[in-house]
Amino acid sequence: MIPDYQSLMLPVLQFISDNKEHKVSDIVDALAVKFKLTDDEKRELLPSGQSSLFHNRVHWAKTYLKKSGLLDYPKRGAIIITIRGREVLKEKPSEINVKFLRKFPEFLEFAVKKGNSGETEATVVEEVKKQTPEELIDAGYLSIRKTLEEEILAKLKTVNPSFFERIVVRLLVKMGYGGSIQDAGKAIGKSGDEGIDGIIKEDKLGLDVIYIQAKRWEGVIGRPELHKFVGALAGQGAKKGIFITTSFFTKEAIEYTPKNETKIVLIDGRKLAEFMIDYNLGVSLQNIYEIKKIDSDYFEEE
């Protein structure tokens, strides 16, 4: 189990207590061994996929220790323990966390600021929080995205069949299939069936076509529906198909593999909503937040 960033504060300080200069990568590697992290845990990324989860937690542990005066950066890429840091270790604390660091005025200055009203406002994660700032941002983003996915899916189930047909074709075009909306696909609505059967060019040159079936259903899609789809593909002389539904596929349907050379891609309601967000279909941009870090190279003397 990957320890939270507060649980890493004491181990980080202990590791650099030999008074030597250490690189962040050395600390990360040593603590990974100390906590017996598996290869999968060491490779685990933040939800954003931008950096290693464990490395990020070590980074924030050392940042808070630095703000408290327990360690310092004598030069780029180097970390050393300070006199205060050695004094803290002499006390043999059972743990070092945000609550512990509040005894240091430098940390309080970092942790608390004056608001417009003159009242103090905490700027660091509360003691009860175990996530780093990046993790909190990512978790918030994922929560907002999940809510948006649910809203999109609920909306898809209420639109009329012809509009649903256009949504499917437009999404596939945005994903790189076909050319323009006009010539990319041909959606053919079927009365009595809240879905579409149609074809779309696999590429802009139209070297191959993909057969589409979409079911705007509430019920779960089982293997029998896929059998019918494979039969429809055979009747068209097609080998590739995309089956899209606003509901879900059963386990048997997901595990189904046609015996011939036919290839089928299944897109359930959740995945459909995800694709619409990823390819900016039916959504609008609300806010952009830029996460920046210091450019150490900029401050290097020429």
Contacts in CASP RR format, 6 or more apart in sequence:
PFRMAT RR
TARGET T0000
AUTHOR 0000-0000-0000
METHOD contacts of the structure
MODEL  1
MIPDYQSLMLPVLQFISDNKEHKVSDIVDALAVKFKLTDDEKRELLPSGQ
SSLFHNRVHWAKTYLKKSGLLDYPKRGAIIITIRGREVLKEKPSEINVKF
LRKFPEFLEFAVKKGNSGETEATVVEEVKKQTPEELIDAGYLSIRKTLEE
EILAKLKTVNPSFFERIVVRLLVKMGYGGSIQDAGKAIGKSGDEGIDGII
KEDKLGLDVIYIQAKRWEGVIGRPELHKFVGALAGQGAKKGIFITTSFFT
KEAIEYTPKNETKIVLIDGRKLAEFMIDYNLGVSLQNIYEIKKIDSDYFE
EE
1 35 0 8 1.000
1 41 0 8 1.000
2 35 0 8 1.000
2 37 0 8 1.000
2 41 0 8 1.000
2 44 0 8 1.000
2 53 0 8 1.000
2 54 0 8 1.000
2 57 0 8 1.000
3 35 0 8 1.000
3 57 0 8 1.000
4 57 0 8 1.000
4 130 0 8 1.000
4 131 0 8 1.000
5 56 0 8 1.000
5 57 0 8 1.000
5 58 0 8 1.000
5 60 0 8 1.000
5 61 0 8 1.000
5 64 0 8 1.000
5 130 0 8 1.000
5 131 0 8 1.000
5 132 0 8 1.000
6 61 0 8 1.000
6 95 0 8 1.000
6 96 0 8 1.000
6 97 0 8 1.000
6 98 0 8 1.000
6 127 0 8 1.000
6 130 0 8 1.000
7 95 0 8 1.000
7 97 0 8 1.000
8 31 0 8 1.000
8 57 0 8 1.000
8 58 0 8 1.000
8 61 0 8 1.000
9 61 0 8 1.000
9 64 0 8 1.000
9 65 0 8 1.000
9 95 0 8 1.000
9 96 0 8 1.000
9 97 0 8 1.000
9 100 0 8 1.000
9 101 0 8 1.000
10 93 0 8 1.000
10 95 0 8 1.000
10 96 0 8 1.000
11 31 0 8 1.000
11 34 0 8 1.000
11 35 0 8 1.000
12 27 0 8 1.000
12 31 0 8 1.000
12 58 0 8 1.000
12 61 0 8 1.000
12 62 0 8 1.000
12 65 0 8 1.000
12 71 0 8 1.000
13 65 0 8 1.000
13 70 0 8 1.000
13 71 0 8 1.000
13 81 0 8 1.000
13 85 0 8 1.000
13 88 0 8 1.000
13 89 0 8 1.000
13 96 0 8 1.000
14 89 0 8 1.000
15 22 0 8 1.000
15 27 0 8 1.000
15 30 0 8 1.000
15 31 0 8 1.000
16 22 0 8 1.000
16 27 0 8 1.000
16 71 0 8 1.000
16 79 0 8 1.000
16 80 0 8 1.000
16 81 0 8 1.000
17 81 0 8 1.000
17 86 0 8 1.000
17 89 0 8 1.000
19 80 0 8 1.000
19 81 0 8 1.000
20 80 0 8 1.000
21 74 0 8 1.000
21 75 0 8 1.000
21 78 0 8 1.000
21 79 0 8 1.000
21 80 0 8 1.000
22 78 0 8 1.000
22 79 0 8 1.000
22 80 0 8 1.000
23 77 0 8 1.000
23 78 0 8 1.000
23 79 0 8 1.000
24 55 0 8 1.000
24 58 0 8 1.000
24 59 0 8 1.000
24 62 0 8 1.000
24 77 0 8 1.000
24 79 0 8 1.000
27 58 0 8 1.000
27 62 0 8 1.000
27 79 0 8 1.000
28 54 0 8 1.000
28 55 0 8 1.000
28 58 0 8 1.000
31 54 0 8 1.000
31 58 0 8 1.000
32 42 0 8 1.000
32 54 0 8 1.000
37 54 0 8 1.000
41 54 0 8 1.000
42 52 0 8 1.000
42 54 0 8 1.000
43 52 0 8 1.000
44 52 0 8 1.000
44 53 0 8 1.000
44 54 0 8 1.000
45 51 0 8 1.000
45 52 0 8 1.000
45 53 0 8 1.000
46 52 0 8 1.000
46 53 0 8 1.000
46 56 0 8 1.000
46 134 0 8 1.000
46 135 0 8 1.000
46 138 0 8 1.000
47 135 0 8 1.000
47 138 0 8 1.000
47 139 0 8 1.000
47 141 0 8 1.000
47 142 0 8 1.000
48 134 0 8 1.000
48 138 0 8 1.000
48 141 0 8 1.000
51 134 0 8 1.000
53 135 0 8 1.000
56 132 0 8 1.000
56 134 0 8 1.000
56 135 0 8 1.000
57 132 0 8 1.000
59 132 0 8 1.000
60 132 0 8 1.000
60 133 0 8 1.000
62 71 0 8 1.000
62 79 0 8 1.000
64 98 0 8 1.000
64 101 0 8 1.000
64 107 0 8 1.000
64 124 0 8 1.000
65 71 0 8 1.000
65 96 0 8 1.000
65 101 0 8 1.000
66 72 0 8 1.000
66 73 0 8 1.000
67 101 0 8 1.000
67 106 0 8 1.000
67 107 0 8 1.000
67 110 0 8 1.000
67 111 0 8 1.000
68 84 0 8 1.000
68 101 0 8 1.000
68 104 0 8 1.000
68 106 0 8 1.000
68 107 0 8 1.000
69 82 0 8 1.000
69 84 0 8 1.000
69 85 0 8 1.000
69 104 0 8 1.000
69 106 0 8 1.000
69 107 0 8 1.000
70 81 0 8 1.000
70 82 0 8 1.000
70 84 0 8 1.000
70 85 0 8 1.000
70 88 0 8 1.000
70 96 0 8 1.000
70 104 0 8 1.000
71 79 0 8 1.000
71 80 0 8 1.000
71 81 0 8 1.000
71 82 0 8 1.000
71 85 0 8 1.000
72 79 0 8 1.000
72 80 0 8 1.000
72 82 0 8 1.000
73 79 0 8 1.000
73 80 0 8 1.000
74 80 0 8 1.000
76 296 0 8 1.000
76 300 0 8 1.000
77 296 0 8 1.000
81 89 0 8 1.000
84 104 0 8 1.000
88 96 0 8 1.000
93 100 0 8 1.000
97 127 0 8 1.000
98 111 0 8 1.000
98 124 0 8 1.000
98 125 0 8 1.000
98 126 0 8 1.000
98 127 0 8 1.000
99 127 0 8 1.000
101 107 0 8 1.000
101 111 0 8 1.000
102 108 0 8 1.000
102 111 0 8 1.000
110 123 0 8 1.000
110 124 0 8 1.000
111 122 0 8 1.000
111 123 0 8 1.000
111 124 0 8 1.000
112 120 0 8 1.000
112 121 0 8 1.000
112 122 0 8 1.000
112 123 0 8 1.000
113 120 0 8 1.000
113 121 0 8 1.000
113 123 0 8 1.000
114 120 0 8 1.000
114 121 0 8 1.000
115 121 0 8 1.000
125 131 0 8 1.000
125 132 0 8 1.000
125 133 0 8 1.000
125 136 0 8 1.000
129 136 0 8 1.000
131 139 0 8 1.000
134 291 0 8 1.000
137 289 0 8 1.000
137 291 0 8 1.000
145 277 0 8 1.000
148 273 0 8 1.000
148 277 0 8 1.000
148 283 0 8 1.000
149 270 0 8 1.000
149 273 0 8 1.000
149 274 0 8 1.000
149 277 0 8 1.000
150 273 0 8 1.000
152 273 0 8 1.000
152 276 0 8 1.000
152 277 0 8 1.000
152 282 0 8 1.000
152 283 0 8 1.000
153 246 0 8 1.000
153 269 0 8 1.000
153 270 0 8 1.000
153 272 0 8 1.000
153 273 0 8 1.000
156 164 0 8 1.000
156 167 0 8 1.000
156 216 0 8 1.000
156 246 0 8 1.000
156 269 0 8 1.000
156 272 0 8 1.000
156 273 0 8 1.000
157 216 0 8 1.000
157 218 0 8 1.000
157 246 0 8 1.000
159 167 0 8 1.000
159 216 0 8 1.000
161 189 0 8 1.000
161 194 0 8 1.000
161 195 0 8 1.000
161 196 0 8 1.000
161 216 0 8 1.000
162 189 0 8 1.000
164 194 0 8 1.000
164 195 0 8 1.000
164 196 0 8 1.000
164 214 0 8 1.000
164 216 0 8 1.000
165 187 0 8 1.000
165 189 0 8 1.000
165 195 0 8 1.000
165 196 0 8 1.000
165 214 0 8 1.000
166 187 0 8 1.000
167 276 0 8 1.000
167 281 0 8 1.000
168 187 0 8 1.000
168 196 0 8 1.000
168 212 0 8 1.000
168 214 0 8 1.000
168 244 0 8 1.000
169 181 0 8 1.000
169 184 0 8 1.000
169 185 0 8 1.000
169 187 0 8 1.000
169 200 0 8 1.000
169 212 0 8 1.000
170 181 0 8 1.000
170 281 0 8 1.000
171 272 0 8 1.000
171 275 0 8 1.000
171 276 0 8 1.000
171 279 0 8 1.000
171 281 0 8 1.000
172 178 0 8 1.000
172 184 0 8 1.000
172 185 0 8 1.000
172 200 0 8 1.000
172 212 0 8 1.000
172 242 0 8 1.000
173 179 0 8 1.000
173 180 0 8 1.000
173 181 0 8 1.000
173 184 0 8 1.000
173 185 0 8 1.000
173 200 0 8 1.000
174 279 0 8 1.000
174 280 0 8 1.000
174 281 0 8 1.000
175 275 0 8 1.000
175 279 0 8 1.000
176 203 0 8 1.000
177 184 0 8 1.000
177 200 0 8 1.000
177 201 0 8 1.000
177 202 0 8 1.000
177 203 0 8 1.000
177 210 0 8 1.000
178 184 0 8 1.000
178 185 0 8 1.000
178 200 0 8 1.000
178 201 0 8 1.000
178 202 0 8 1.000
178 203 0 8 1.000
178 204 0 8 1.000
178 206 0 8 1.000
179 201 0 8 1.000
179 204 0 8 1.000
183 201 0 8 1.000
184 200 0 8 1.000
184 201 0 8 1.000
185 198 0 8 1.000
185 199 0 8 1.000
185 200 0 8 1.000
185 201 0 8 1.000
186 198 0 8 1.000
186 199 0 8 1.000
186 200 0 8 1.000
187 196 0 8 1.000
187 198 0 8 1.000
187 212 0 8 1.000
188 196 0 8 1.000
188 197 0 8 1.000
188 198 0 8 1.000
189 195 0 8 1.000
189 196 0 8 1.000
189 197 0 8 1.000
190 196 0 8 1.000
190 197 0 8 1.000
194 215 0 8 1.000
194 216 0 8 1.000
194 217 0 8 1.000
195 213 0 8 1.000
195 214 0 8 1.000
195 215 0 8 1.000
195 216 0 8 1.000
196 212 0 8 1.000
196 213 0 8 1.000
196 214 0 8 1.000
197 211 0 8 1.000
197 212 0 8 1.000
197 213 0 8 1.000
197 232 0 8 1.000
198 211 0 8 1.000
198 212 0 8 1.000
198 213 0 8 1.000
199 209 0 8 1.000
199 210 0 8 1.000
199 211 0 8 1.000
199 212 0 8 1.000
199 236 0 8 1.000
199 238 0 8 1.000
200 209 0 8 1.000
200 210 0 8 1.000
200 212 0 8 1.000
201 208 0 8 1.000
201 209 0 8 1.000
201 210 0 8 1.000
202 208 0 8 1.000
202 209 0 8 1.000
202 210 0 8 1.000
202 240 0 8 1.000
208 240 0 8 1.000
209 238 0 8 1.000
209 240 0 8 1.000
210 238 0 8 1.000
210 240 0 8 1.000
210 241 0 8 1.000
210 242 0 8 1.000
211 232 0 8 1.000
211 233 0 8 1.000
211 236 0 8 1.000
211 238 0 8 1.000
211 240 0 8 1.000
211 241 0 8 1.000
211 242 0 8 1.000
212 241 0 8 1.000
212 242 0 8 1.000
212 244 0 8 1.000
213 229 0 8 1.000
213 232 0 8 1.000
213 241 0 8 1.000
213 242 0 8 1.000
213 243 0 8 1.000
213 244 0 8 1.000
214 243 0 8 1.000
214 244 0 8 1.000
214 245 0 8 1.000
215 221 0 8 1.000
215 225 0 8 1.000
215 243 0 8 1.000
215 244 0 8 1.000
215 245 0 8 1.000
215 246 0 8 1.000
215 247 0 8 1.000
216 245 0 8 1.000
216 246 0 8 1.000
217 245 0 8 1.000
217 246 0 8 1.000
217 247 0 8 1.000
218 246 0 8 1.000
218 247 0 8 1.000
219 247 0 8 1.000
219 248 0 8 1.000
220 247 0 8 1.000
220 248 0 8 1.000
220 249 0 8 1.000
220 250 0 8 1.000
221 243 0 8 1.000
221 245 0 8 1.000
221 247 0 8 1.000
221 248 0 8 1.000
221 249 0 8 1.000
221 250 0 8 1.000
221 253 0 8 1.000
221 268 0 8 1.000
222 249 0 8 1.000
222 250 0 8 1.000
222 252 0 8 1.000
222 253 0 8 1.000
223 250 0 8 1.000
223 252 0 8 1.000
223 253 0 8 1.000
223 256 0 8 1.000
225 243 0 8 1.000
225 253 0 8 1.000
226 243 0 8 1.000
226 253 0 8 1.000
226 256 0 8 1.000
226 264 0 8 1.000
229 241 0 8 1.000
229 243 0 8 1.000
229 264 0 8 1.000
230 258 0 8 1.000
230 260 0 8 1.000
230 262 0 8 1.000
230 264 0 8 1.000
233 239 0 8 1.000
233 240 0 8 1.000
233 241 0 8 1.000
233 262 0 8 1.000
233 264 0 8 1.000
234 260 0 8 1.000
234 262 0 8 1.000
238 262 0 8 1.000
239 261 0 8 1.000
239 262 0 8 1.000
239 263 0 8 1.000
240 262 0 8 1.000
240 263 0 8 1.000
240 264 0 8 1.000
241 262 0 8 1.000
241 263 0 8 1.000
241 264 0 8 1.000
241 265 0 8 1.000
242 264 0 8 1.000
242 265 0 8 1.000
242 267 0 8 1.000
243 264 0 8 1.000
243 265 0 8 1.000
243 266 0 8 1.000
243 267 0 8 1.000
244 267 0 8 1.000
244 269 0 8 1.000
244 272 0 8 1.000
245 267 0 8 1.000
245 268 0 8 1.000
245 269 0 8 1.000
245 272 0 8 1.000
246 269 0 8 1.000
246 272 0 8 1.000
247 268 0 8 1.000
247 269 0 8 1.000
248 268 0 8 1.000
248 269 0 8 1.000
248 270 0 8 1.000
249 266 0 8 1.000
249 268 0 8 1.000
253 266 0 8 1.000
254 266 0 8 1.000
258 264 0 8 1.000
267 275 0 8 1.000
275 281 0 8 1.000
276 282 0 8 1.000
276 283 0 8 1.000
277 283 0 8 1.000
END
